[in-house]
Amino acid sequence: MASLNLGENIEINTELIKKAYSLAVKAHSKSLERAYYVEGRSHRSSNPIIFSFSGCWSENGWYDGEPFGATEINLPLLFPSLRSIGVNENALVNKAFLQRFVDKILGNSDFDREVQKAVKENKQILFTGHSSGGSTANLATIWFLEKCLKSKYNYKISPSSPLCVTFGCPLTGNHIFSHSLRRENWARYFIHFVMRYDIVPRIMLAPISSIKLEFQKVLQFLNAKSVNLARASIDTFDASNFYMRVMKNASSVLCHEEECTDIAHRSLQQHFGYENDLQESFQMLNEVYLEPLEQLPLSSDSTISDIATINSALNDLGLSTRARLCLCAAGELEKRKTGNKESIDLKKPDIEKAMKYLEEGYRSNCENRGLGCYDAFKLQETHNDFNANVKRLELAGIWDEIIEMLKRYELPDAFEGLRDWVLLGTRYRRLVEPLDIANYYRHLKNEDTGAYMIRGRPKRYRFTQRWREHAEKMPVESSGESCF
C-alpha cells in the first residue's frame, strides 16, 4: 500500500488520506446539521478513528469584530503552549474559529467522551476538515496534544497519532502559533493540502472591510445547502474583484515583512546569482503561493532545508524557476537559524569557564573574608570583586546576544525547549543574578528606576526563568524562586 513519509518516523498511507478527504468534504457539505462527525467507532476494528469537522457558510463564522478576525489566545487551560516562551506573548488565532471550537466542539460532552474512548483503546486518531473545518481540526489536534500530557489520560503519544490532515484550510494563527508547534515538536503531526489557485488559505490576510460586499455572496453561492441557492448569483465582476482583492492583500502583507523578504532577497542573490531588485523579489516570493501545488502536502514543520529532495518534488509538479528559487531561499533562512545556533553553541565553553570562576574561585574568596557573594560584590573592595564583575559583564554580553536573537526569531524554533540550554540558563540565573542585584543597589539605581524585580530586571533572567517554568509545566512567573 502506498504511503506518504512525513519524516520523524511518521507515515500515512494514501488510502487514509483519500478517506480523510472524503469525510472532510462530507462534513463540510453538512455543516448546518452537525459540527463534527466520527467514523471508526467499533472497538473490534483496528482502523483509525476519524473526527471530521464541518466548516461555516456564514461571514460571521470567519470574521468576528477585528479587521483580520484575530484575537489573542486567552485560554491557558486549553492551550498553554501556544505562546512565545521568553517574550511571553500569546499566539493570535482567528477569533471566530476559536469560538466555534470552544462552543460547538468542546461544549459537546460527546466529543470529549469519544476522544477518551479512542485513547483508552489505543487507536490511531485522525482529525480532518475542509476549508474552515480544517482550522477546527487544527485546534482540536492541539487541544488533544495538550490534554495528552496530563497524567489522568495515562496515554503516551505514538509516532502515528494523532494526525491532522486538512484540505484548503485558511490561516488559523500567526507566526507565534506555528513557532509554538515547532518548538514543542508537534508540527510533525500536521499535514495540509493546498489546491491550485485556492484563495481560502490566503483569505485571512484580507481585512473584512475590503471583501465584505462580495464575501457573503461567494459563501452563499458555494453553499449547496443554501435556501437561497436558486436565487443566489455572483457575476463575473464580483468574483474577479473578490479574488483580486484577496490576492492584493496577501501580497501587501508579504511586502510588509521587510526584514524577512530582505534576507530572502539577499539569499537569492548570494546563493542563486539572482540580481533583480527587491520589488521583483516580493513578486517572486508571492508567486510561491500562486503556483500549482495540488499534489504537494505542506507540513506545518516544513523548513525545506533538504533542497535536493524538495527540488526533485517541485520539478515533478512543474513549478516555475521563480517558485523553486523562493522555496530554496526559505531553506536558506532556516539554514541561517541553524548557523546562529551553532555559533552560540561554540560559546558554551566560555560560559562554563566564567561560571566556574564565580562558583569556585570567587565564592571561596568571599567565604574566606567572612562574607556572602552578594555582600562582597556590593562592597567591591578587592581585586577579586573586580574580576567577578568582569566575568559578570562577559556573561551578560553572551546571554544578551542570545536573547536578542530569540526576540527576532533568528534561532531555531525548538531552541527555548532544549534541555541543555534550559539547565544552563537556570544555573546562570541562580549564580549571577544576585551579583546583578548587588550592582543595581550599589549604584542606587532603585532611587531613579524603582525596585529591581519590577523595573530593573534584565530580559536575560526573565527569559531563562520562563524556560524553566515551561519545561517543568509551571504557570508563567509562578516559580517565585529566590535569587539567593
Secondary structure, DSSP 8 states (H G I E B T S, - for coil): --EEEEETTEEEEHHHHHHHHHHHHHHHHTTTT-SEEEE---TT--S-EEEEE----SGGGT--SSTT-EEE---TTT-TTSEETTTTEE-EEEHHHHHHIIIIIIT-HHHHHHHHHHHHTT--EEEEEETHHHHHHHHHHHHHHHHHTSGGG-----TT-SEEEEES----B-HHHHHHHHHTT-GGGEEEE--TT--GGGGGGS-HHHHHHHHHHHHHHH-TT-TTTTT----HHHHHHHHHHHHHHHHHHHHH-HHHHHHHHHHHHHHH-----HHHHHHHHHHHHHS--TT-EEETT-----HHHHHHHHHHHT--HHHHHHHHHHHHHHHHHHHHHHHHHTTHHHHHHHHHIIIIIIHHHHHHTT--HHHHHHH--SHHHHHHHHHHHHHHHHHHHHHHHHHTT-S-TTGGG-HHHHHHHHHHHHHHHHHHHHHHHHTTHHHHH--IIIII--HHHHHHHHHHHHHTT--TT-------
